[in-house]
Amino acid sequence: MIDLDAYLEEELYDLLTFCIQNDSSSDEYAKKRKRVEEIGKELYLDGGNDALENMYFSIEHRIRDEIKQEARPFRAWWNNISPDWKY
């Protein structure tokens, strides 16, 4: 599953970077947000809350380091996936 996780991390990074840097009223933004939510569901089915935490921890740090922005506010997009994920 390492290859899938690496692929999903790259995709999630690209999606969140787009959402951070673009207008939230665009159709493209809505599509990318939907895909972020789908990735969260895939991760949860594969590894539960630990998988969500591990992926988001990695993504938050990458975004902070590479584009000097915050991804933390986008954690809430996964709130409906698990009863224990509350941001």
PyMOL Python script that loads the backbone (N, CA, C, O; Angstrom):
from pymol import cmd

cmd.read_pdbstr("""\
ATOM      1  N   MET A   1       0.806  -1.199   0.000  1.00  0.00           N
ATOM      2  CA  MET A   1       0.000   0.000   0.000  1.00  0.00           C
ATOM      3  C   MET A   1       0.854   1.270   0.000  1.00  0.00           C
ATOM      4  O   MET A   1       0.319   2.373  -0.113  1.00  0.00           O
ATOM      5  N   ILE A   2       2.152   1.127   0.123  1.00  0.00           N
ATOM      6  CA  ILE A   2       3.034   2.296   0.153  1.00  0.00           C
ATOM      7  C   ILE A   2       2.926   3.092  -1.142  1.00  0.00           C
ATOM      8  O   ILE A   2       2.892   4.322  -1.100  1.00  0.00           O
ATOM      9  N   ASP A   3       2.872   2.420  -2.295  1.00  0.00           N
ATOM     10  CA  ASP A   3       2.770   3.129  -3.564  1.00  0.00           C
ATOM     11  C   ASP A   3       1.484   3.928  -3.642  1.00  0.00           C
ATOM     12  O   ASP A   3       1.491   5.070  -4.101  1.00  0.00           O
ATOM     13  N   LEU A   4       0.375   3.341  -3.197  1.00  0.00           N
ATOM     14  CA  LEU A   4      -0.905   4.045  -3.203  1.00  0.00           C
ATOM     15  C   LEU A   4      -0.839   5.261  -2.290  1.00  0.00           C
ATOM     16  O   LEU A   4      -1.299   6.337  -2.670  1.00  0.00           O
ATOM     17  N   ASP A   5      -0.281   5.114  -1.099  1.00  0.00           N
ATOM     18  CA  ASP A   5      -0.172   6.235  -0.178  1.00  0.00           C
ATOM     19  C   ASP A   5       0.677   7.361  -0.761  1.00  0.00           C
ATOM     20  O   ASP A   5       0.333   8.534  -0.613  1.00  0.00           O
ATOM     21  N   ALA A   6       1.760   7.024  -1.410  1.00  0.00           N
ATOM     22  CA  ALA A   6       2.618   8.040  -2.026  1.00  0.00           C
ATOM     23  C   ALA A   6       1.873   8.755  -3.142  1.00  0.00           C
ATOM     24  O   ALA A   6       1.971   9.974  -3.275  1.00  0.00           O
ATOM     25  N   TYR A   7       1.137   8.008  -3.937  1.00  0.00           N
ATOM     26  CA  TYR A   7       0.341   8.608  -5.005  1.00  0.00           C
ATOM     27  C   TYR A   7      -0.715   9.542  -4.417  1.00  0.00           C
ATOM     28  O   TYR A   7      -0.879  10.671  -4.879  1.00  0.00           O
ATOM     29  N   LEU A   8      -1.433   9.064  -3.391  1.00  0.00           N
ATOM     30  CA  LEU A   8      -2.482   9.877  -2.770  1.00  0.00           C
ATOM     31  C   LEU A   8      -1.897  11.118  -2.103  1.00  0.00           C
ATOM     32  O   LEU A   8      -2.512  12.184  -2.132  1.00  0.00           O
ATOM     33  N   GLU A   9      -0.719  10.987  -1.505  1.00  0.00           N
ATOM     34  CA  GLU A   9      -0.098  12.156  -0.881  1.00  0.00           C
ATOM     35  C   GLU A   9       0.216  13.224  -1.924  1.00  0.00           C
ATOM     36  O   GLU A   9      -0.043  14.407  -1.703  1.00  0.00           O
ATOM     37  N   GLU A  10       0.764  12.813  -3.041  1.00  0.00           N
ATOM     38  CA  GLU A  10       1.077  13.779  -4.100  1.00  0.00           C
ATOM     39  C   GLU A  10      -0.193  14.430  -4.650  1.00  0.00           C
ATOM     40  O   GLU A  10      -0.243  15.639  -4.874  1.00  0.00           O
ATOM     41  N   GLU A  11      -1.203  13.610  -4.858  1.00  0.00           N
ATOM     42  CA  GLU A  11      -2.463  14.150  -5.366  1.00  0.00           C
ATOM     43  C   GLU A  11      -3.077  15.111  -4.348  1.00  0.00           C
ATOM     44  O   GLU A  11      -3.530  16.196  -4.713  1.00  0.00           O
ATOM     45  N   LEU A  12      -3.093  14.719  -3.086  1.00  0.00           N
ATOM     46  CA  LEU A  12      -3.654  15.570  -2.045  1.00  0.00           C
ATOM     47  C   LEU A  12      -2.875  16.875  -1.929  1.00  0.00           C
ATOM     48  O   LEU A  12      -3.465  17.943  -1.770  1.00  0.00           O
ATOM     49  N   TYR A  13      -1.570  16.787  -2.009  1.00  0.00           N
ATOM     50  CA  TYR A  13      -0.738  17.994  -1.980  1.00  0.00           C
ATOM     51  C   TYR A  13      -1.127  18.941  -3.111  1.00  0.00           C
ATOM     52  O   TYR A  13      -1.322  20.135  -2.883  1.00  0.00           O
ATOM     53  N   ASP A  14      -1.239  18.419  -4.314  1.00  0.00           N
ATOM     54  CA  ASP A  14      -1.608  19.252  -5.463  1.00  0.00           C
ATOM     55  C   ASP A  14      -2.993  19.863  -5.301  1.00  0.00           C
ATOM     56  O   ASP A  14      -3.194  21.041  -5.600  1.00  0.00           O
ATOM     57  N   LEU A  15      -3.941  19.075  -4.833  1.00  0.00           N
ATOM     58  CA  LEU A  15      -5.311  19.555  -4.655  1.00  0.00           C
ATOM     59  C   LEU A  15      -5.385  20.659  -3.606  1.00  0.00           C
ATOM     60  O   LEU A  15      -5.993  21.703  -3.841  1.00  0.00           O
ATOM     61  N   LEU A  16      -4.776  20.433  -2.466  1.00  0.00           N
ATOM     62  CA  LEU A  16      -4.821  21.435  -1.409  1.00  0.00           C
ATOM     63  C   LEU A  16      -4.052  22.694  -1.782  1.00  0.00           C
ATOM     64  O   LEU A  16      -4.472  23.800  -1.443  1.00  0.00           O
ATOM     65  N   THR A  17      -2.949  22.537  -2.465  1.00  0.00           N
ATOM     66  CA  THR A  17      -2.202  23.703  -2.927  1.00  0.00           C
ATOM     67  C   THR A  17      -3.077  24.553  -3.847  1.00  0.00           C
ATOM     68  O   THR A  17      -3.111  25.777  -3.729  1.00  0.00           O
ATOM     69  N   PHE A  18      -3.778  23.893  -4.758  1.00  0.00           N
ATOM     70  CA  PHE A  18      -4.694  24.618  -5.640  1.00  0.00           C
ATOM     71  C   PHE A  18      -5.748  25.355  -4.823  1.00  0.00           C
ATOM     72  O   PHE A  18      -6.003  26.537  -5.052  1.00  0.00           O
ATOM     73  N   CYS A  19      -6.358  24.659  -3.873  1.00  0.00           N
ATOM     74  CA  CYS A  19      -7.431  25.261  -3.080  1.00  0.00           C
ATOM     75  C   CYS A  19      -6.935  26.424  -2.231  1.00  0.00           C
ATOM     76  O   CYS A  19      -7.651  27.410  -2.057  1.00  0.00           O
ATOM     77  N   ILE A  20      -5.745  26.321  -1.712  1.00  0.00           N
ATOM     78  CA  ILE A  20      -5.166  27.401  -0.921  1.00  0.00           C
ATOM     79  C   ILE A  20      -4.922  28.631  -1.786  1.00  0.00           C
ATOM     80  O   ILE A  20      -5.106  29.760  -1.330  1.00  0.00           O
ATOM     81  N   GLN A  21      -4.515  28.420  -3.015  1.00  0.00           N
ATOM     82  CA  GLN A  21      -4.077  29.524  -3.867  1.00  0.00           C
ATOM     83  C   GLN A  21      -5.153  30.068  -4.803  1.00  0.00           C
ATOM     84  O   GLN A  21      -4.887  31.004  -5.557  1.00  0.00           O
ATOM     85  N   ASN A  22      -6.378  29.499  -4.773  1.00  0.00           N
ATOM     86  CA  ASN A  22      -7.405  29.927  -5.722  1.00  0.00           C
ATOM     87  C   ASN A  22      -8.717  30.267  -5.033  1.00  0.00           C
ATOM     88  O   ASN A  22      -8.933  29.962  -3.860  1.00  0.00           O
ATOM     89  N   ASP A  23      -9.574  30.900  -5.796  1.00  0.00           N
ATOM     90  CA  ASP A  23     -10.878  31.374  -5.326  1.00  0.00           C
ATOM     91  C   ASP A  23     -11.821  30.201  -5.044  1.00  0.00           C
ATOM     92  O   ASP A  23     -11.994  29.314  -5.880  1.00  0.00           O
ATOM     93  N   SER A  24     -12.417  30.211  -3.869  1.00  0.00           N
ATOM     94  CA  SER A  24     -13.280  29.104  -3.464  1.00  0.00           C
ATOM     95  C   SER A  24     -14.624  29.082  -4.188  1.00  0.00           C
ATOM     96  O   SER A  24     -15.384  28.128  -4.021  1.00  0.00           O
ATOM     97  N   SER A  25     -14.937  30.087  -4.973  1.00  0.00           N
ATOM     98  CA  SER A  25     -16.225  30.104  -5.667  1.00  0.00           C
ATOM     99  C   SER A  25     -16.167  29.464  -7.057  1.00  0.00           C
ATOM    100  O   SER A  25     -17.192  29.370  -7.732  1.00  0.00           O
ATOM    101  N   SER A  26     -15.005  29.032  -7.481  1.00  0.00           N
ATOM    102  CA  SER A  26     -14.890  28.462  -8.826  1.00  0.00           C
ATOM    103  C   SER A  26     -15.351  27.010  -8.863  1.00  0.00           C
ATOM    104  O   SER A  26     -15.315  26.303  -7.856  1.00  0.00           O
ATOM    105  N   ASP A  27     -15.783  26.585 -10.038  1.00  0.00           N
ATOM    106  CA  ASP A  27     -16.190  25.191 -10.236  1.00  0.00           C
ATOM    107  C   ASP A  27     -15.013  24.240 -10.025  1.00  0.00           C
ATOM    108  O   ASP A  27     -15.172  23.153  -9.470  1.00  0.00           O
ATOM    109  N   GLU A  28     -13.844  24.657 -10.468  1.00  0.00           N
ATOM    110  CA  GLU A  28     -12.641  23.819 -10.329  1.00  0.00           C
ATOM    111  C   GLU A  28     -12.319  23.592  -8.849  1.00  0.00           C
ATOM    112  O   GLU A  28     -11.925  22.494  -8.455  1.00  0.00           O
ATOM    113  N   TYR A  29     -12.486  24.622  -8.049  1.00  0.00           N
ATOM    114  CA  TYR A  29     -12.254  24.510  -6.608  1.00  0.00           C
ATOM    115  C   TYR A  29     -13.193  23.457  -6.016  1.00  0.00           C
ATOM    116  O   TYR A  29     -12.762  22.611  -5.233  1.00  0.00           O
ATOM    117  N   ALA A  30     -14.453  23.506  -6.382  1.00  0.00           N
ATOM    118  CA  ALA A  30     -15.444  22.550  -5.870  1.00  0.00           C
ATOM    119  C   ALA A  30     -15.082  21.121  -6.262  1.00  0.00           C
ATOM    120  O   ALA A  30     -15.234  20.201  -5.460  1.00  0.00           O
ATOM    121  N   LYS A  31     -14.610  20.933  -7.472  1.00  0.00           N
ATOM    122  CA  LYS A  31     -14.202  19.600  -7.926  1.00  0.00           C
ATOM    123  C   LYS A  31     -12.999  19.093  -7.131  1.00  0.00           C
ATOM    124  O   LYS A  31     -12.937  17.924  -6.748  1.00  0.00           O
ATOM    125  N   LYS A  32     -12.065  19.979  -6.895  1.00  0.00           N
ATOM    126  CA  LYS A  32     -10.865  19.585  -6.153  1.00  0.00           C
ATOM    127  C   LYS A  32     -11.208  19.293  -4.696  1.00  0.00           C
ATOM    128  O   LYS A  32     -10.656  18.365  -4.106  1.00  0.00           O
ATOM    129  N   ARG A  33     -12.105  20.068  -4.118  1.00  0.00           N
ATOM    130  CA  ARG A  33     -12.533  19.797  -2.742  1.00  0.00           C
ATOM    131  C   ARG A  33     -13.196  18.419  -2.656  1.00  0.00           C
ATOM    132  O   ARG A  33     -12.941  17.659  -1.721  1.00  0.00           O
ATOM    133  N   LYS A  34     -14.027  18.110  -3.613  1.00  0.00           N
ATOM    134  CA  LYS A  34     -14.700  16.806  -3.624  1.00  0.00           C
ATOM    135  C   LYS A  34     -13.672  15.681  -3.670  1.00  0.00           C
ATOM    136  O   LYS A  34     -13.818  14.675  -2.975  1.00  0.00           O
ATOM    137  N   ARG A  35     -12.644  15.847  -4.477  1.00  0.00           N
ATOM    138  CA  ARG A  35     -11.601  14.813  -4.570  1.00  0.00           C
ATOM    139  C   ARG A  35     -10.817  14.701  -3.262  1.00  0.00           C
ATOM    140  O   ARG A  35     -10.435  13.599  -2.869  1.00  0.00           O
ATOM    141  N   VAL A  36     -10.574  15.818  -2.587  1.00  0.00           N
ATOM    142  CA  VAL A  36      -9.912  15.774  -1.276  1.00  0.00           C
ATOM    143  C   VAL A  36     -10.743  14.925  -0.320  1.00  0.00           C
ATOM    144  O   VAL A  36     -10.199  14.109   0.424  1.00  0.00           O
ATOM    145  N   GLU A  37     -12.048  15.115  -0.339  1.00  0.00           N
ATOM    146  CA  GLU A  37     -12.930  14.337   0.526  1.00  0.00           C
ATOM    147  C   GLU A  37     -12.889  12.851   0.155  1.00  0.00           C
ATOM    148  O   GLU A  37     -12.884  11.993   1.038  1.00  0.00           O
ATOM    149  N   GLU A  38     -12.859  12.547  -1.137  1.00  0.00           N
ATOM    150  CA  GLU A  38     -12.779  11.152  -1.586  1.00  0.00           C
ATOM    151  C   GLU A  38     -11.471  10.496  -1.125  1.00  0.00           C
ATOM    152  O   GLU A  38     -11.466   9.337  -0.710  1.00  0.00           O
ATOM    153  N   ILE A  39     -10.379  11.236  -1.199  1.00  0.00           N
ATOM    154  CA  ILE A  39      -9.091  10.704  -0.745  1.00  0.00           C
ATOM    155  C   ILE A  39      -9.171  10.385   0.741  1.00  0.00           C
ATOM    156  O   ILE A  39      -8.681   9.343   1.177  1.00  0.00           O
ATOM    157  N   GLY A  40      -9.779  11.265   1.516  1.00  0.00           N
ATOM    158  CA  GLY A  40      -9.943  11.002   2.942  1.00  0.00           C
ATOM    159  C   GLY A  40     -10.712   9.716   3.192  1.00  0.00           C
ATOM    160  O   GLY A  40     -10.354   8.930   4.070  1.00  0.00           O
ATOM    161  N   LYS A  41     -11.761   9.507   2.424  1.00  0.00           N
ATOM    162  CA  LYS A  41     -12.557   8.278   2.575  1.00  0.00           C
ATOM    163  C   LYS A  41     -11.732   7.044   2.224  1.00  0.00           C
ATOM    164  O   LYS A  41     -11.798   6.030   2.918  1.00  0.00           O
ATOM    165  N   GLU A  42     -10.959   7.133   1.152  1.00  0.00           N
ATOM    166  CA  GLU A  42     -10.094   6.016   0.761  1.00  0.00           C
ATOM    167  C   GLU A  42      -9.089   5.694   1.865  1.00  0.00           C
ATOM    168  O   GLU A  42      -8.885   4.532   2.217  1.00  0.00           O
ATOM    169  N   LEU A  43      -8.473   6.732   2.399  1.00  0.00           N
ATOM    170  CA  LEU A  43      -7.494   6.536   3.465  1.00  0.00           C
ATOM    171  C   LEU A  43      -8.139   5.915   4.700  1.00  0.00           C
ATOM    172  O   LEU A  43      -7.581   5.000   5.306  1.00  0.00           O
ATOM    173  N   TYR A  44      -9.302   6.410   5.065  1.00  0.00           N
ATOM    174  CA  TYR A  44      -9.981   5.898   6.245  1.00  0.00           C
ATOM    175  C   TYR A  44     -10.336   4.425   6.083  1.00  0.00           C
ATOM    176  O   TYR A  44     -10.160   3.632   7.008  1.00  0.00           O
ATOM    177  N   LEU A  45     -10.834   4.061   4.905  1.00  0.00           N
ATOM    178  CA  LEU A  45     -11.176   2.656   4.663  1.00  0.00           C
ATOM    179  C   LEU A  45      -9.940   1.767   4.729  1.00  0.00           C
ATOM    180  O   LEU A  45     -10.019   0.612   5.148  1.00  0.00           O
ATOM    181  N   ASP A  46      -8.818   2.302   4.320  1.00  0.00           N
ATOM    182  CA  ASP A  46      -7.583   1.527   4.306  1.00  0.00           C
ATOM    183  C   ASP A  46      -6.910   1.438   5.675  1.00  0.00           C
ATOM    184  O   ASP A  46      -6.345   0.400   6.019  1.00  0.00           O
ATOM    185  N   GLY A  47      -6.965   2.531   6.469  1.00  0.00           N
ATOM    186  CA  GLY A  47      -6.199   2.526   7.707  1.00  0.00           C
ATOM    187  C   GLY A  47      -6.813   3.258   8.877  1.00  0.00           C
ATOM    188  O   GLY A  47      -6.148   3.468   9.891  1.00  0.00           O
ATOM    189  N   GLY A  48      -8.079   3.655   8.757  1.00  0.00           N
ATOM    190  CA  GLY A  48      -8.758   4.319   9.870  1.00  0.00           C
ATOM    191  C   GLY A  48      -8.214   5.705  10.163  1.00  0.00           C
ATOM    192  O   GLY A  48      -7.591   6.346   9.316  1.00  0.00           O
ATOM    193  N   ASN A  49      -8.464   6.148  11.382  1.00  0.00           N
ATOM    194  CA  ASN A  49      -8.031   7.490  11.791  1.00  0.00           C
ATOM    195  C   ASN A  49      -6.525   7.670  11.741  1.00  0.00           C
ATOM    196  O   ASN A  49      -6.037   8.766  11.466  1.00  0.00           O
ATOM    197  N   ASP A  50      -5.791   6.604  12.003  1.00  0.00           N
ATOM    198  CA  ASP A  50      -4.326   6.705  11.940  1.00  0.00           C
ATOM    199  C   ASP A  50      -3.868   7.102  10.539  1.00  0.00           C
ATOM    200  O   ASP A  50      -2.959   7.917  10.387  1.00  0.00           O
ATOM    201  N   ALA A  51      -4.493   6.529   9.527  1.00  0.00           N
ATOM    202  CA  ALA A  51      -4.130   6.863   8.149  1.00  0.00           C
ATOM    203  C   ALA A  51      -4.456   8.322   7.844  1.00  0.00           C
ATOM    204  O   ALA A  51      -3.680   9.006   7.177  1.00  0.00           O
ATOM    205  N   LEU A  52      -5.598   8.799   8.328  1.00  0.00           N
ATOM    206  CA  LEU A  52      -5.954  10.208   8.123  1.00  0.00           C
ATOM    207  C   LEU A  52      -4.936  11.119   8.808  1.00  0.00           C
ATOM    208  O   LEU A  52      -4.437  12.069   8.206  1.00  0.00           O
ATOM    209  N   GLU A  53      -4.636  10.822  10.059  1.00  0.00           N
ATOM    210  CA  GLU A  53      -3.685  11.643  10.824  1.00  0.00           C
ATOM    211  C   GLU A  53      -2.304  11.661  10.182  1.00  0.00           C
ATOM    212  O   GLU A  53      -1.694  12.720  10.027  1.00  0.00           O
ATOM    213  N   ASN A  54      -1.823  10.499   9.816  1.00  0.00           N
ATOM    214  CA  ASN A  54      -0.486  10.414   9.219  1.00  0.00           C
ATOM    215  C   ASN A  54      -0.399  11.185   7.916  1.00  0.00           C
ATOM    216  O   ASN A  54       0.574  11.903   7.683  1.00  0.00           O
ATOM    217  N   MET A  55      -1.401  11.045   7.069  1.00  0.00           N
ATOM    218  CA  MET A  55      -1.382  11.738   5.784  1.00  0.00           C
ATOM    219  C   MET A  55      -1.468  13.242   5.986  1.00  0.00           C
ATOM    220  O   MET A  55      -0.717  14.000   5.373  1.00  0.00           O
ATOM    221  N   TYR A  56      -2.378  13.672   6.840  1.00  0.00           N
ATOM    222  CA  TYR A  56      -2.544  15.110   6.998  1.00  0.00           C
ATOM    223  C   TYR A  56      -1.347  15.750   7.685  1.00  0.00           C
ATOM    224  O   TYR A  56      -0.978  16.880   7.364  1.00  0.00           O
ATOM    225  N   PHE A  57      -0.746  15.046   8.617  1.00  0.00           N
ATOM    226  CA  PHE A  57       0.464  15.549   9.263  1.00  0.00           C
ATOM    227  C   PHE A  57       1.540  15.826   8.210  1.00  0.00           C
ATOM    228  O   PHE A  57       2.175  16.880   8.208  1.00  0.00           O
ATOM    229  N   SER A  58       1.723  14.871   7.336  1.00  0.00           N
ATOM    230  CA  SER A  58       2.722  15.010   6.279  1.00  0.00           C
ATOM    231  C   SER A  58       2.383  16.177   5.342  1.00  0.00           C
ATOM    232  O   SER A  58       3.246  16.987   5.005  1.00  0.00           O
ATOM    233  N   ILE A  59       1.129  16.247   4.934  1.00  0.00           N
ATOM    234  CA  ILE A  59       0.691  17.292   4.004  1.00  0.00           C
ATOM    235  C   ILE A  59       0.828  18.679   4.632  1.00  0.00           C
ATOM    236  O   ILE A  59       1.316  19.606   3.986  1.00  0.00           O
ATOM    237  N   GLU A  60       0.404  18.823   5.874  1.00  0.00           N
ATOM    238  CA  GLU A  60       0.510  20.129   6.540  1.00  0.00           C
ATOM    239  C   GLU A  60       1.942  20.636   6.545  1.00  0.00           C
ATOM    240  O   GLU A  60       2.201  21.804   6.257  1.00  0.00           O
ATOM    241  N   HIS A  61       2.862  19.749   6.874  1.00  0.00           N
ATOM    242  CA  HIS A  61       4.263  20.166   6.935  1.00  0.00           C
ATOM    243  C   HIS A  61       4.837  20.469   5.555  1.00  0.00           C
ATOM    244  O   HIS A  61       5.595  21.425   5.391  1.00  0.00           O
ATOM    245  N   ARG A  62       4.481  19.666   4.578  1.00  0.00           N
ATOM    246  CA  ARG A  62       4.969  19.934   3.215  1.00  0.00           C
ATOM    247  C   ARG A  62       4.474  21.279   2.708  1.00  0.00           C
ATOM    248  O   ARG A  62       5.243  22.063   2.151  1.00  0.00           O
ATOM    249  N   ILE A  63       3.197  21.541   2.900  1.00  0.00           N
ATOM    250  CA  ILE A  63       2.634  22.802   2.409  1.00  0.00           C
ATOM    251  C   ILE A  63       3.266  23.982   3.139  1.00  0.00           C
ATOM    252  O   ILE A  63       3.598  24.993   2.520  1.00  0.00           O
ATOM    253  N   ARG A  64       3.430  23.856   4.431  1.00  0.00           N
ATOM    254  CA  ARG A  64       4.060  24.924   5.213  1.00  0.00           C
ATOM    255  C   ARG A  64       5.499  25.158   4.744  1.00  0.00           C
ATOM    256  O   ARG A  64       5.932  26.303   4.608  1.00  0.00           O
ATOM    257  N   ASP A  65       6.226  24.087   4.502  1.00  0.00           N
ATOM    258  CA  ASP A  65       7.622  24.210   4.093  1.00  0.00           C
ATOM    259  C   ASP A  65       7.784  24.672   2.652  1.00  0.00           C
ATOM    260  O   ASP A  65       8.658  25.485   2.350  1.00  0.00           O
ATOM    261  N   GLU A  66       6.945  24.153   1.766  1.00  0.00           N
ATOM    262  CA  GLU A  66       7.156  24.389   0.335  1.00  0.00           C
ATOM    263  C   GLU A  66       6.464  25.639  -0.211  1.00  0.00           C
ATOM    264  O   GLU A  66       7.018  26.317  -1.076  1.00  0.00           O
ATOM    265  N   ILE A  67       5.263  25.953   0.277  1.00  0.00           N
ATOM    266  CA  ILE A  67       4.594  27.143  -0.267  1.00  0.00           C
ATOM    267  C   ILE A  67       4.275  28.181   0.813  1.00  0.00           C
ATOM    268  O   ILE A  67       3.632  29.197   0.546  1.00  0.00           O
ATOM    269  N   LYS A  68       4.735  27.907   2.029  1.00  0.00           N
ATOM    270  CA  LYS A  68       4.596  28.869   3.137  1.00  0.00           C
ATOM    271  C   LYS A  68       3.138  29.246   3.405  1.00  0.00           C
ATOM    272  O   LYS A  68       2.825  30.408   3.660  1.00  0.00           O
ATOM    273  N   GLN A  69       2.256  28.251   3.342  1.00  0.00           N
ATOM    274  CA  GLN A  69       0.832  28.440   3.619  1.00  0.00           C
ATOM    275  C   GLN A  69       0.380  27.420   4.656  1.00  0.00           C
ATOM    276  O   GLN A  69       1.129  26.507   5.002  1.00  0.00           O
ATOM    277  N   GLU A  70      -0.842  27.576   5.149  1.00  0.00           N
ATOM    278  CA  GLU A  70      -1.395  26.665   6.145  1.00  0.00           C
ATOM    279  C   GLU A  70      -2.456  25.768   5.527  1.00  0.00           C
ATOM    280  O   GLU A  70      -3.363  26.244   4.845  1.00  0.00           O
ATOM    281  N   ALA A  71      -2.339  24.481   5.768  1.00  0.00           N
ATOM    282  CA  ALA A  71      -3.339  23.515   5.303  1.00  0.00           C
ATOM    283  C   ALA A  71      -4.292  23.115   6.421  1.00  0.00           C
ATOM    284  O   ALA A  71      -5.296  22.447   6.170  1.00  0.00           O
ATOM    285  N   ARG A  72      -3.992  23.511   7.638  1.00  0.00           N
ATOM    286  CA  ARG A  72      -4.797  23.099   8.793  1.00  0.00           C
ATOM    287  C   ARG A  72      -6.292  23.398   8.627  1.00  0.00           C
ATOM    288  O   ARG A  72      -7.101  22.544   8.988  1.00  0.00           O
ATOM    289  N   PRO A  73      -6.705  24.556   8.104  1.00  0.00           N
ATOM    290  CA  PRO A  73      -8.141  24.816   7.983  1.00  0.00           C
ATOM    291  C   PRO A  73      -8.885  23.807   7.099  1.00  0.00           C
ATOM    292  O   PRO A  73     -10.097  23.638   7.235  1.00  0.00           O
ATOM    293  N   PHE A  74      -8.178  23.155   6.215  1.00  0.00           N
ATOM    294  CA  PHE A  74      -8.801  22.214   5.291  1.00  0.00           C
ATOM    295  C   PHE A  74      -9.032  20.834   5.918  1.00  0.00           C
ATOM    296  O   PHE A  74      -9.680  19.979   5.314  1.00  0.00           O
ATOM    297  N   ARG A  75      -8.511  20.620   7.111  1.00  0.00           N
ATOM    298  CA  ARG A  75      -8.747  19.350   7.831  1.00  0.00           C
ATOM    299  C   ARG A  75     -10.240  19.095   8.014  1.00  0.00           C
ATOM    300  O   ARG A  75     -10.685  17.947   8.004  1.00  0.00           O
ATOM    301  N   ALA A  76     -11.002  20.153   8.181  1.00  0.00           N
ATOM    302  CA  ALA A  76     -12.448  20.025   8.419  1.00  0.00           C
ATOM    303  C   ALA A  76     -13.168  19.347   7.258  1.00  0.00           C
ATOM    304  O   ALA A  76     -14.273  18.834   7.437  1.00  0.00           O
ATOM    305  N   TRP A  77     -12.574  19.337   6.095  1.00  0.00           N
ATOM    306  CA  TRP A  77     -13.204  18.687   4.951  1.00  0.00           C
ATOM    307  C   TRP A  77     -13.348  17.184   5.154  1.00  0.00           C
ATOM    308  O   TRP A  77     -14.117  16.537   4.443  1.00  0.00           O
ATOM    309  N   TRP A  78     -12.625  16.625   6.108  1.00  0.00           N
ATOM    310  CA  TRP A  78     -12.717  15.189   6.386  1.00  0.00           C
ATOM    311  C   TRP A  78     -13.584  14.895   7.610  1.00  0.00           C
ATOM    312  O   TRP A  78     -13.656  13.746   8.047  1.00  0.00           O
ATOM    313  N   ASN A  79     -14.239  15.906   8.168  1.00  0.00           N
ATOM    314  CA  ASN A  79     -15.017  15.718   9.393  1.00  0.00           C
ATOM    315  C   ASN A  79     -16.136  14.690   9.270  1.00  0.00           C
ATOM    316  O   ASN A  79     -16.474  14.049  10.265  1.00  0.00           O
ATOM    317  N   ASN A  80     -16.708  14.512   8.120  1.00  0.00           N
ATOM    318  CA  ASN A  80     -17.828  13.582   7.961  1.00  0.00           C
ATOM    319  C   ASN A  80     -17.383  12.142   7.720  1.00  0.00           C
ATOM    320  O   ASN A  80     -18.225  11.261   7.549  1.00  0.00           O
ATOM    321  N   ILE A  81     -16.097  11.893   7.704  1.00  0.00           N
ATOM    322  CA  ILE A  81     -15.582  10.557   7.384  1.00  0.00           C
ATOM    323  C   ILE A  81     -15.562   9.659   8.622  1.00  0.00           C
ATOM    324  O   ILE A  81     -15.920   8.484   8.550  1.00  0.00           O
ATOM    325  N   SER A  82     -15.148  10.213   9.739  1.00  0.00           N
ATOM    326  CA  SER A  82     -14.995   9.434  10.966  1.00  0.00           C
ATOM    327  C   SER A  82     -15.584  10.214  12.139  1.00  0.00           C
ATOM    328  O   SER A  82     -15.429  11.433  12.210  1.00  0.00           O
ATOM    329  N   PRO A  83     -16.247   9.534  13.044  1.00  0.00           N
ATOM    330  CA  PRO A  83     -16.775  10.249  14.211  1.00  0.00           C
ATOM    331  C   PRO A  83     -15.674  10.808  15.115  1.00  0.00           C
ATOM    332  O   PRO A  83     -15.928  11.697  15.928  1.00  0.00           O
ATOM    333  N   ASP A  84     -14.472  10.295  14.976  1.00  0.00           N
ATOM    334  CA  ASP A  84     -13.360  10.770  15.798  1.00  0.00           C
ATOM    335  C   ASP A  84     -12.559  11.896  15.171  1.00  0.00           C
ATOM    336  O   ASP A  84     -11.705  12.488  15.832  1.00  0.00           O
ATOM    337  N   TRP A  85     -12.818  12.200  13.915  1.00  0.00           N
ATOM    338  CA  TRP A  85     -12.095  13.270  13.206  1.00  0.00           C
ATOM    339  C   TRP A  85     -12.928  14.540  13.316  1.00  0.00           C
ATOM    340  O   TRP A  85     -13.902  14.715  12.584  1.00  0.00           O
ATOM    341  N   LYS A  86     -12.545  15.420  14.227  1.00  0.00           N
ATOM    342  CA  LYS A  86     -13.335  16.638  14.491  1.00  0.00           C
ATOM    343  C   LYS A  86     -12.434  17.857  14.474  1.00  0.00           C
ATOM    344  O   LYS A  86     -11.758  18.165  15.456  1.00  0.00           O
ATOM    345  N   TYR A  87     -12.437  18.536  13.358  1.00  0.00           N
ATOM    346  CA  TYR A  87     -11.621  19.755  13.240  1.00  0.00           C
ATOM    347  C   TYR A  87     -12.429  20.925  12.770  1.00  0.00           C
ATOM    348  O   TYR A  87     -11.896  22.024  12.619  1.00  0.00           O
TER     349      TYR A  87
END
""", "prot")
cmd.dss("prot")
cmd.show_as("cartoon", "prot")
cmd.util.cbc("prot")
cmd.orient("prot")
